[in-house]
Amino acid sequence: MFLYKEEVRSSAHACTFTLHRKALVALGLGIFLASCGGGGSTEPTTSRNQPLPPSTSTSTPNLNQSLRQSEIDFSDLDWQGPTFGSVFNASSIGFFNVRDVFTSVDGGHVDLTVSRSDGSRLFIDGSVRELTVGTETLDLDDYSYSYNDNYFWDGWAYFKNASGEITVDYDKGTGTVSAANIAYTYDMDDSSNYVAFGYWLDSKIQGTDPFITGLELGIFAEGTDFESAAVLPVSGTATYTGDFTGMYLHANEQNTILTSGNYSADIELEANFGNNTISGCVGCGNSTFYDLEVLNLQGIREIAKQDTDLIMRLRPTPLNTNGEYTGNVIIESTTRRITPTDGEYAGRMSIVDVDGTIGTVYAGFRDSNGEGGIGGAYYATIDE
């Protein structure tokens, strides 16, 4: 295994989405906002380091209409179930099921390809570090943000029109808003030896109501040492500790107050190779919200960082002989009453002396104000 913490630096968390933050509210669901690093203000305003917004168009859907008339609702999103190869899961409406997720590290940045059963795909090229907007060229490394110094971070969010062109002018037709947030580490001498984990978002939009016609949230983890079956010990135990990154979402019952942000936490898993079980917890040591966006009919309130007591308990589950595992998740809070609605985690062991594990986690809940959830991925290694 190769978690070179002493060598890993924090790379750009580049937000290439150049639309004005308040214009983004017109998309009806703000769940891709947290992938654009920034925030820092507690007032309805644009984030720091944001480029100038494009001119306002009268064809931009009204905020109230978008929030209330969008055909997409958080509760409509159904998880298709974990898939192994890499480990991934996706929740969507208006998209076909995800068939494969592939990442590669090229030139110090990570590329992401998501393939669906209808032949469509999402591709994000991590090597693109500049974006031309009108007569100006944006240096994407200026939009840097890192949630954890143990990894490189790449993040994107941008609009593509119907021709597949990246543009700031989303008012004049259909297209997609795509985003991703990925943590990764790799062998400095061989970039093909790497681990990457995180989430992506994809949405279909049009210039008339309903503004959002499709929405997809995906979570994934993969790496060179996790591509085939592991050979497990026949006895003993192991403790794996590492990091989790994911998306937090919450909507009130009327879908008029929407909260989204990055949920960053530690993770610890205990494997018992004698009875072939594994269990763990996300956030039991620490958990933090970053770049929270609270969207309502009055505007946007942004919170750069906020501690949270939300944790996800990974219930004991069988550890298969090939190193794969799937189990149930219970989400909890120590300060308010929440009711778990569903949750699942899935992962696999490293083929190198089972010294690491990767996986995905999602958990949903209801509270007195509405419903919410967390979806993300992790990488953990044996304590040394």
Backbone torsions as a table, in degrees:
resi	resn	phi	psi	omega
1	MET	NA	163.4	-166.3
2	PHE	-145.8	39.8	179.2
3	LEU	-73.5	90.6	-177.8
4	TYR	-83.9	76.6	-176.8
5	LYS	-62.7	-34.1	-177.9
6	GLU	-72.6	-16.0	-178.4
7	GLU	-105.6	-16.1	-173.0
8	VAL	-80.8	126.9	177.1
9	ARG	-108.2	168.0	177.0
10	SER	-91.9	122.8	-179.8
11	SER	-98.4	-178.5	-174.6
12	ALA	-65.2	130.2	165.9
13	HIS	-96.7	88.0	-165.4
14	ALA	-89.9	122.6	176.8
15	CYS	-98.7	103.6	-177.7
16	THR	-92.6	3.9	-179.5
17	PHE	-81.7	109.1	-169.5
18	THR	-98.8	8.5	178.4
19	LEU	-75.2	149.5	175.9
20	HIS	-57.4	138.7	-177.0
21	ARG	-58.8	-39.9	-179.4
22	LYS	-68.6	-29.6	175.6
23	ALA	-66.1	-29.7	-180.0
24	LEU	-65.0	-28.5	179.5
25	VAL	-60.3	-29.1	179.9
26	ALA	-65.3	-9.9	176.4
27	LEU	-76.0	-6.4	171.3
28	GLY	90.0	-43.1	173.6
29	LEU	-124.1	127.1	-176.8
30	GLY	-93.2	24.4	-167.2
31	ILE	-72.3	-16.2	177.5
32	PHE	-90.3	-0.6	-175.4
33	LEU	-65.0	-36.1	-173.0
34	ALA	-68.3	-15.6	178.8
35	SER	-75.2	-12.7	174.4
36	CYS	-90.9	104.0	-179.4
37	GLY	-55.3	141.4	-179.8
38	GLY	156.2	-139.9	-178.1
39	GLY	89.0	-151.9	177.4
40	GLY	102.2	-13.7	179.6
41	SER	-108.0	149.2	175.5
42	THR	-105.7	10.7	178.6
43	GLU	-115.2	157.6	176.7
44	PRO	-64.9	99.0	-177.0
45	THR	-156.3	173.1	175.8
46	THR	-78.1	158.7	-179.1
47	SER	-77.7	161.7	174.4
48	ARG	-64.5	153.8	177.1
49	ASN	67.3	15.6	177.4
50	GLN	-87.1	136.9	175.2
51	PRO	-70.1	168.9	-179.5
52	LEU	-61.8	139.9	-178.9
53	PRO	-73.2	157.2	174.3
54	PRO	-71.5	167.5	179.6
55	SER	-64.4	146.7	-179.1
56	THR	-74.9	135.8	179.3
57	SER	-113.1	142.4	179.3
58	THR	-68.7	-11.5	179.1
59	SER	-85.1	-5.2	176.9
60	THR	-64.3	125.2	-177.2
61	PRO	-58.8	141.9	177.6
62	ASN	-60.7	139.3	-177.3
63	LEU	-57.1	-48.6	-178.9
64	ASN	-60.8	-43.4	178.6
65	GLN	-62.4	-42.8	-176.7
66	SER	-64.2	-41.8	-179.2
67	LEU	-67.4	-37.5	-172.9
68	ARG	-95.6	-24.6	-173.0
69	GLN	-105.8	-5.1	176.9
70	SER	-60.2	138.4	178.4
71	GLU	-80.0	-3.8	-178.0
72	ILE	-98.8	128.1	178.0
73	ASP	-129.3	141.5	-178.5
74	PHE	-52.6	-38.2	-178.1
75	SER	-70.3	-14.0	179.1
76	ASP	-78.4	-14.9	-173.5
77	LEU	-79.7	119.4	-179.8
78	ASP	-112.1	132.1	177.9
79	TRP	-74.6	134.6	-176.9
80	GLN	-80.6	-14.4	-179.6
81	GLY	106.5	149.0	-176.2
82	PRO	-68.5	147.1	176.3
83	THR	-126.2	140.3	-179.6
84	PHE	-106.8	157.3	-172.0
85	GLY	144.9	-94.7	145.0
86	SER	-77.4	172.7	176.0
87	VAL	-103.8	121.7	178.7
88	PHE	-148.7	160.4	175.8
89	ASN	-150.4	155.4	-178.4
90	ALA	-146.3	147.8	178.7
91	SER	-128.5	125.4	-173.1
92	SER	-154.9	164.8	167.3
93	ILE	-144.7	132.5	-177.2
94	GLY	87.8	0.7	174.6
95	PHE	-123.4	152.1	171.6
96	PHE	-74.8	161.2	-179.2
97	ASN	-59.8	146.4	175.9
98	VAL	-75.8	130.3	-179.2
99	ARG	-97.2	-33.7	-176.0
100	ASP	-157.8	148.6	173.9
101	VAL	-128.1	130.2	-176.4
102	PHE	-135.4	133.7	174.4
103	THR	-125.5	156.9	173.7
104	SER	-151.3	148.0	177.5
105	VAL	-100.6	122.7	-175.1
106	ASP	-138.5	116.8	177.5
107	GLY	66.1	30.3	178.4
108	GLY	84.2	6.1	177.2
109	HIS	-132.8	161.3	-175.4
110	VAL	-107.2	136.5	173.6
111	ASP	-100.3	148.3	179.5
112	LEU	-128.7	128.7	174.7
113	THR	-126.2	124.4	176.5
114	VAL	-115.1	119.1	-179.2
115	SER	-108.4	138.2	-178.0
116	ARG	-113.7	166.3	-174.3
117	SER	-68.5	-18.8	178.4
118	ASP	-90.4	3.4	-179.8
119	GLY	94.4	-11.1	177.4
120	SER	-75.2	162.2	179.0
121	ARG	-154.4	158.2	171.3
122	LEU	-110.1	125.7	177.6
123	PHE	-127.5	127.3	176.5
124	ILE	-123.3	121.6	-175.1
125	ASP	-95.6	108.2	-177.4
126	GLY	-70.0	-16.9	-178.4
127	SER	-78.1	-13.5	177.9
128	VAL	-77.0	109.1	-175.9
129	ARG	-112.2	-0.6	177.5
130	GLU	-133.1	149.1	178.9
131	LEU	-137.8	125.7	179.1
132	THR	-89.5	123.3	178.8
133	VAL	-122.7	106.4	-175.5
134	GLY	65.2	-121.8	179.4
135	THR	-98.5	2.0	-177.2
136	GLU	-108.3	147.4	175.2
137	THR	-109.7	123.1	179.8
138	LEU	-92.3	127.0	173.6
139	ASP	-85.8	110.0	-173.5
140	LEU	-67.4	-20.2	176.8
141	ASP	-69.4	-12.0	174.7
142	ASP	-74.9	-14.7	-176.6
143	TYR	-103.5	53.6	-171.4
144	SER	-93.5	141.3	174.0
145	TYR	-158.5	138.4	179.8
146	SER	-131.2	136.0	177.2
147	TYR	-92.9	-10.4	-174.0
148	ASN	-164.3	124.9	-176.1
149	ASP	-77.6	-1.0	179.2
150	ASN	-76.5	-11.1	-171.3
151	TYR	-136.8	162.0	161.1
152	PHE	-76.1	152.0	177.4
153	TRP	-131.7	133.1	169.7
154	ASP	-125.4	135.0	177.0
155	GLY	-141.3	146.5	-179.8
156	TRP	-143.0	158.1	166.3
157	ALA	-162.8	122.0	-179.9
158	TYR	-156.3	164.8	178.3
159	PHE	-101.2	135.8	171.1
160	LYS	-117.8	131.8	177.8
161	ASN	-78.3	-177.5	-175.8
162	ALA	-62.1	-20.9	178.3
163	SER	-89.0	1.1	179.8
164	GLY	83.2	12.1	-178.8
165	GLU	-91.2	137.0	175.0
166	ILE	-76.2	126.9	-174.9
167	THR	-152.2	160.0	174.3
168	VAL	-92.6	-11.0	-174.7
169	ASP	-92.8	89.1	-177.3
170	TYR	-98.5	4.6	-172.2
171	ASP	-84.4	-9.2	-168.0
172	LYS	-117.2	31.7	177.1
173	GLY	159.5	-172.8	-178.1
174	THR	-87.9	165.9	178.0
175	GLY	173.7	-162.4	179.5
176	THR	-131.9	144.7	168.1
177	VAL	-107.8	118.1	-175.6
178	SER	-119.1	144.9	-179.8
179	ALA	-150.6	156.8	176.4
180	ALA	-156.2	152.9	174.9
181	ASN	-138.7	116.7	-170.7
182	ILE	-131.9	130.1	169.1
183	ALA	-101.3	141.3	-179.9
184	TYR	-155.0	156.0	175.0
185	THR	-141.1	149.7	-176.6
186	TYR	-152.1	162.3	176.2
187	ASP	-70.2	121.2	-176.7
188	MET	-62.7	-24.3	-180.0
189	ASP	-91.4	-13.2	-177.8
190	ASP	-152.6	95.0	-174.5
191	SER	-68.6	-10.6	176.3
192	SER	-76.1	-9.9	177.3
193	ASN	-102.0	99.0	-169.7
194	TYR	-151.7	169.6	169.1
195	VAL	-132.6	136.9	177.0
196	ALA	-137.4	141.6	178.7
197	PHE	-154.1	148.7	-179.4
198	GLY	164.6	-147.3	-177.8
199	TYR	-147.9	159.4	173.8
200	TRP	-133.2	160.9	176.0
201	LEU	-135.7	141.0	175.6
202	ASP	-140.5	137.8	179.3
203	SER	-140.9	143.4	175.3
204	LYS	-98.4	130.0	-179.5
205	ILE	-128.6	160.2	176.1
206	GLN	-143.4	166.0	-173.8
207	GLY	-80.6	-1.3	180.0
208	THR	-127.6	161.8	176.8
209	ASP	-70.5	140.1	-2.8
210	PRO	-73.8	132.5	-171.9
211	PHE	-67.5	-41.9	178.9
212	ILE	-99.8	122.5	-178.3
213	THR	-113.3	-7.3	177.8
214	GLY	-158.4	145.4	-177.5
215	LEU	-148.0	135.1	-179.1
216	GLU	-139.7	129.2	172.0
217	LEU	-118.0	125.4	180.0
218	GLY	-125.3	148.2	178.1
219	ILE	-129.0	143.8	-174.6
220	PHE	-156.8	158.3	170.8
221	ALA	-151.4	135.7	176.8
222	GLU	-157.5	165.0	179.6
223	GLY	-175.8	164.6	-175.1
224	THR	-59.3	-38.7	-176.5
225	ASP	-84.7	9.9	-177.2
226	PHE	-126.0	19.1	-173.7
227	GLU	-87.9	-11.6	-179.2
228	SER	-140.5	177.2	-175.0
229	ALA	-67.4	140.2	176.6
230	ALA	-89.7	156.3	173.1
231	VAL	-104.6	113.0	-172.9
232	LEU	-88.0	149.5	171.1
233	PRO	-64.2	159.7	-179.5
234	VAL	-96.5	-4.5	179.0
235	SER	-156.6	170.8	177.2
236	GLY	94.3	173.9	179.0
237	THR	-131.7	163.7	177.5
238	ALA	-150.2	143.6	175.8
239	THR	-110.4	127.8	179.8
240	TYR	-113.5	128.7	176.9
241	THR	-125.8	147.5	-178.4
242	GLY	-175.6	-145.5	-171.1
243	ASP	-133.6	148.5	179.0
244	PHE	-124.8	136.5	172.0
245	THR	-131.6	137.3	-176.7
246	GLY	-161.4	-178.2	-179.4
247	MET	-107.2	132.1	173.8
248	TYR	-104.5	134.6	179.4
249	LEU	-133.2	142.5	172.1
250	HIS	-151.2	137.7	177.4
251	ALA	-133.5	140.4	174.7
252	ASN	-75.3	175.1	-172.9
253	GLU	-61.9	-30.0	-177.3
254	GLN	-92.6	-0.1	-175.6
255	ASN	57.2	32.0	178.0
256	THR	-106.0	-12.1	173.4
257	ILE	-125.9	114.4	-175.8
258	LEU	-119.6	129.7	179.9
259	THR	-121.7	133.0	177.6
260	SER	-144.3	156.4	178.4
261	GLY	178.4	175.6	177.1
262	ASN	-87.7	131.3	175.6
263	TYR	-105.6	115.3	-178.4
264	SER	-117.4	132.9	-174.4
265	ALA	-154.7	164.8	169.7
266	ASP	-84.0	166.5	176.2
267	ILE	-141.7	141.3	174.6
268	GLU	-134.5	133.0	177.9
269	LEU	-127.5	144.1	176.6
270	GLU	-116.3	122.2	177.1
271	ALA	-108.6	132.8	174.6
272	ASN	-114.4	106.5	-175.6
273	PHE	-81.3	-12.6	176.2
274	GLY	-72.5	-42.0	178.0
275	ASN	-109.7	8.5	175.2
276	ASN	54.8	58.5	174.9
277	THR	-132.5	160.1	175.7
278	ILE	-145.7	147.6	178.5
279	SER	-154.7	172.4	-179.2
280	GLY	179.7	-168.9	179.8
281	CYS	-151.6	137.3	173.4
282	VAL	-104.2	120.3	175.9
283	GLY	90.7	3.4	-179.2
284	CYS	-69.6	-23.0	174.7
285	GLY	-90.7	-50.9	175.6
286	ASN	-159.6	150.5	177.8
287	SER	-152.5	139.5	-172.4
288	THR	-142.6	140.3	167.6
289	PHE	-89.5	136.2	171.2
290	TYR	-121.5	144.9	173.4
291	ASP	54.5	47.8	176.5
292	LEU	-69.5	136.2	175.1
293	GLU	-120.7	118.2	176.2
294	VAL	-105.0	111.2	-174.1
295	LEU	-106.5	129.6	173.1
296	ASN	-145.7	-172.6	-174.6
297	LEU	-70.7	-13.2	179.7
298	GLN	-93.2	-17.5	-179.1
299	GLY	147.2	-150.3	-175.1
300	ILE	-124.5	131.5	169.8
301	ARG	-110.9	127.2	-175.0
302	GLU	-112.9	135.3	179.5
303	ILE	-126.7	116.2	-174.0
304	ALA	-67.7	-40.1	-176.3
305	LYS	-153.6	137.9	-179.8
306	GLN	-154.7	126.5	175.9
307	ASP	-66.1	150.7	178.2
308	THR	-138.2	149.9	177.5
309	ASP	-99.7	9.0	177.5
310	LEU	-70.9	126.2	176.2
311	ILE	-129.3	158.7	178.5
312	MET	-124.9	115.1	179.0
313	ARG	-89.1	123.9	179.0
314	LEU	-91.9	106.0	-172.7
315	ARG	-67.8	149.7	179.6
316	PRO	-54.7	136.2	-177.4
317	THR	-146.8	155.3	179.7
318	PRO	-63.1	140.0	174.3
319	LEU	-100.9	109.2	-175.6
320	ASN	-67.3	158.4	-176.2
321	THR	-63.9	-21.4	177.5
322	ASN	-88.7	2.7	178.0
323	GLY	92.4	0.9	178.8
324	GLU	-92.1	153.4	178.5
325	TYR	-153.5	150.1	177.2
326	THR	-143.1	130.9	-177.5
327	GLY	-149.2	178.0	-178.1
328	ASN	-90.2	154.2	-178.7
329	VAL	-125.2	137.4	173.4
330	ILE	-117.9	121.9	177.7
331	ILE	-94.2	138.1	-174.4
332	GLU	-135.4	157.8	172.5
333	SER	-137.9	140.5	-180.0
334	THR	-91.9	-8.7	-174.7
335	THR	-115.0	-11.5	179.1
336	ARG	-148.2	158.7	-178.8
337	ARG	-85.3	120.3	174.0
338	ILE	-127.8	152.2	179.4
339	THR	-114.6	113.6	177.6
340	PRO	-60.8	138.9	179.0
341	THR	-108.3	-40.9	175.3
342	ASP	-163.9	170.2	179.2
343	GLY	173.2	145.6	-178.8
344	GLU	-155.5	144.3	171.7
345	TYR	-126.5	153.5	-179.4
346	ALA	-148.4	142.5	-179.2
347	GLY	-161.3	178.9	176.8
348	ARG	-151.1	155.8	-176.9
349	MET	-89.5	155.8	175.9
350	SER	-69.8	147.2	176.8
351	ILE	-79.5	-9.2	179.9
352	VAL	-97.2	89.9	176.9
353	ASP	55.9	28.3	-178.1
354	VAL	40.6	42.8	-176.2
355	ASP	-90.2	5.1	176.3
356	GLY	-153.9	165.7	176.7
357	THR	-148.6	146.1	176.2
358	ILE	-125.6	162.4	177.4
359	GLY	177.1	-178.9	-180.0
360	THR	-126.2	153.8	179.3
361	VAL	-142.7	137.0	165.5
362	TYR	-138.7	151.1	178.6
363	ALA	-152.7	137.8	178.4
364	GLY	-116.6	157.7	179.8
365	PHE	-154.8	162.3	169.2
366	ARG	-118.2	146.5	172.3
367	ASP	-135.7	-170.7	-175.1
368	SER	-68.3	-15.9	-176.8
369	ASN	-103.2	-15.8	-176.6
370	GLY	160.1	-137.3	179.9
371	GLU	-140.8	156.6	-178.1
372	GLY	-153.8	-175.4	-179.9
373	GLY	-175.6	167.6	176.8
374	ILE	-133.0	135.9	174.7
375	GLY	-138.0	132.4	-179.5
376	GLY	-172.5	-162.6	-173.3
377	ALA	-145.0	165.9	-174.9
378	TYR	-144.8	163.6	171.7
379	TYR	-141.8	129.9	-177.2
380	ALA	-141.2	148.9	-179.3
381	THR	-129.2	164.1	179.9
382	ILE	-68.7	136.5	175.5
383	ASP	-62.2	136.8	178.0
384	GLU	-122.2	NA	NA
